[in-house]
Amino acid sequence: MRKTLILASLIPALYAGASFAEQSQPASAPAAERHAAAAPADAELGRQVNEVLAKAAQLGAKVEAQVSNGDVVLSGTAPSQEAISRIAEEVSRVPGVKSVRSQVSLLPAG
């Protein structure tokens, strides 16, 4: 009789856990959808940022960009601090760019 009583008390807890799991799945689906939607947007944003960086190459800069959810990280080299600042400013003006972090280094003098 005691085994039946223990088992009977566990059944509601199991159902509660199952319904909780069912309720939590839809909440995670929009996050996955947002990530999937961000990938094409980031690809387009990356294309636009690369157009800006192609112009920067005319200044002697060799800069690459990584885009993630509208955040841009610049890396590479440029001939002057002024060029680095100008590149970051131009990239920040691209529609859809949320932030720009520059890890661009100065070219060695010589």
Sine and cosine of phi, psi and omega as CSV:
sin_phi,cos_phi,sin_psi,cos_psi,sin_omega,cos_omega
0.00,0.00,-0.63,0.78,-0.02,-1.00
-0.89,0.45,-0.65,0.76,0.02,-1.00
-0.88,0.47,-0.64,0.77,0.01,-1.00
-0.91,0.41,-0.65,0.76,-0.01,-1.00
-0.91,0.41,-0.68,0.73,0.02,-1.00
-0.90,0.43,-0.71,0.70,0.01,-1.00
-0.89,0.46,-0.66,0.75,0.01,-1.00
-0.90,0.43,-0.53,0.85,0.02,-1.00
-0.97,0.23,-0.35,0.94,0.02,-1.00
-0.99,0.13,-0.45,0.90,-0.07,-1.00
-0.85,0.52,-0.75,0.66,0.02,-1.00
-0.87,0.50,-0.58,0.81,0.02,-1.00
-0.91,0.41,-0.62,0.78,0.03,-1.00
-0.91,0.42,-0.68,0.73,0.04,-1.00
-0.90,0.44,-0.64,0.76,0.01,-1.00
-0.89,0.46,-0.66,0.75,0.04,-1.00
-0.90,0.43,-0.63,0.78,0.01,-1.00
-0.92,0.39,-0.66,0.75,-0.01,-1.00
-0.94,0.34,-0.54,0.84,0.07,-1.00
-0.90,0.44,-0.68,0.73,0.01,-1.00
-0.89,0.45,-0.63,0.77,0.02,-1.00
-0.91,0.41,-0.62,0.79,-0.02,-1.00
-0.95,0.31,-0.51,0.86,-0.06,-1.00
-0.98,0.18,-0.36,0.93,-0.02,-1.00
-0.91,0.41,-0.71,0.70,0.01,-1.00
-0.88,0.47,-0.50,0.87,0.00,-1.00
-0.91,0.41,-0.53,0.85,-0.01,-1.00
-0.99,0.14,-0.37,0.93,-0.02,-1.00
-0.89,0.46,-0.71,0.71,0.02,-1.00
-0.87,0.49,-0.57,0.82,0.02,-1.00
-0.89,0.46,-0.67,0.74,0.04,-1.00
-0.91,0.41,-0.62,0.79,0.03,-1.00
-0.92,0.40,-0.63,0.78,0.03,-1.00
-0.89,0.45,-0.64,0.76,0.01,-1.00
-0.91,0.42,-0.68,0.74,0.01,-1.00
-0.91,0.42,-0.59,0.81,0.02,-1.00
-0.95,0.31,-0.50,0.87,-0.02,-1.00
-0.94,0.33,-0.52,0.86,-0.06,-1.00
-0.86,0.50,-0.77,0.63,0.05,-1.00
-0.91,0.43,-0.61,0.80,0.03,-1.00
-0.90,0.44,-0.67,0.74,0.04,-1.00
-0.91,0.42,-0.59,0.80,0.02,-1.00
-0.90,0.44,-0.70,0.71,0.02,-1.00
-0.92,0.40,-0.67,0.74,0.02,-1.00
-0.89,0.45,-0.65,0.76,0.04,-1.00
-0.88,0.48,-0.62,0.78,0.04,-1.00
-0.89,0.46,-0.69,0.72,-0.01,-1.00
-0.92,0.38,-0.64,0.77,0.03,-1.00
-0.90,0.43,-0.64,0.77,0.02,-1.00
-0.90,0.43,-0.49,0.87,0.10,-1.00
-0.90,0.44,-0.67,0.75,0.05,-1.00
-0.90,0.44,-0.68,0.73,-0.03,-1.00
-0.93,0.37,-0.48,0.87,0.06,-1.00
-0.90,0.43,-0.61,0.79,0.06,-1.00
-0.93,0.37,-0.58,0.82,0.01,-1.00
-0.92,0.40,-0.46,0.89,0.03,-1.00
-0.89,0.46,-0.47,0.88,0.05,-1.00
-0.92,0.39,-0.36,0.93,0.04,-1.00
-1.00,0.05,-0.01,1.00,-0.03,-1.00
1.00,-0.08,0.17,0.99,0.00,-1.00
-1.00,-0.02,0.56,-0.83,0.10,-1.00
-0.83,-0.55,1.00,-0.01,-0.13,-0.99
-0.84,-0.54,0.66,-0.75,0.08,-1.00
-0.88,-0.48,0.36,-0.93,-0.01,-1.00
-0.76,-0.65,0.59,-0.81,0.18,-0.98
-0.89,-0.46,0.74,-0.67,-0.06,-1.00
-0.88,-0.48,0.74,-0.67,0.05,-1.00
-0.57,-0.82,0.92,-0.40,0.01,-1.00
0.81,0.59,0.61,0.79,0.03,-1.00
1.00,0.07,-0.11,0.99,0.05,-1.00
-1.00,-0.04,0.76,-0.64,-0.08,-1.00
-0.91,-0.41,0.74,-0.67,0.09,-1.00
-0.90,-0.45,0.85,-0.52,0.00,-1.00
-0.99,-0.15,0.66,-0.75,0.08,-1.00
-0.62,-0.78,0.38,-0.93,0.00,-1.00
0.73,-0.68,-0.48,-0.88,-0.03,-1.00
-0.72,-0.69,0.43,-0.90,0.06,-1.00
-0.58,-0.82,0.41,-0.91,-0.09,-1.00
-0.97,0.26,-0.33,0.95,-0.03,-1.00
-0.46,-0.89,0.30,-0.96,0.06,-1.00
-0.91,0.42,-0.57,0.82,0.04,-1.00
-0.88,0.48,-0.68,0.73,0.03,-1.00
-0.90,0.44,-0.66,0.75,0.02,-1.00
-0.87,0.49,-0.73,0.68,0.00,-1.00
-0.89,0.46,-0.67,0.74,-0.02,-1.00
-0.91,0.42,-0.66,0.75,0.02,-1.00
-0.89,0.46,-0.74,0.67,0.01,-1.00
-0.87,0.49,-0.65,0.76,0.02,-1.00
-0.90,0.43,-0.71,0.70,0.00,-1.00
-0.89,0.45,-0.66,0.75,0.01,-1.00
-0.91,0.42,-0.63,0.78,-0.02,-1.00
-0.91,0.42,-0.35,0.94,0.01,-1.00
-0.99,0.14,-0.19,0.98,0.01,-1.00
-0.92,0.39,0.81,-0.59,0.00,-1.00
-0.85,0.53,0.76,-0.65,0.00,-1.00
0.98,-0.22,-0.26,0.96,0.03,-1.00
-0.98,0.22,0.84,-0.55,0.00,-1.00
-1.00,0.01,-0.65,0.76,0.00,-1.00
-0.47,-0.88,0.40,-0.92,0.04,-1.00
-0.77,-0.64,0.81,-0.58,0.10,-1.00
-0.89,-0.46,0.84,-0.54,-0.05,-1.00
-0.99,-0.17,0.82,-0.57,0.14,-0.99
-0.88,-0.47,0.47,0.88,-0.02,-1.00
-0.98,0.20,0.71,-0.71,0.01,-1.00
-0.97,-0.23,0.40,-0.92,0.10,-0.99
-0.97,0.25,0.62,-0.79,0.11,-0.99
-0.92,0.40,0.61,-0.79,0.04,-1.00
-0.88,0.47,0.63,-0.78,0.02,-1.00
-0.93,0.37,0.62,-0.78,0.07,-1.00
0.53,-0.85,0.00,0.00,0.00,0.00
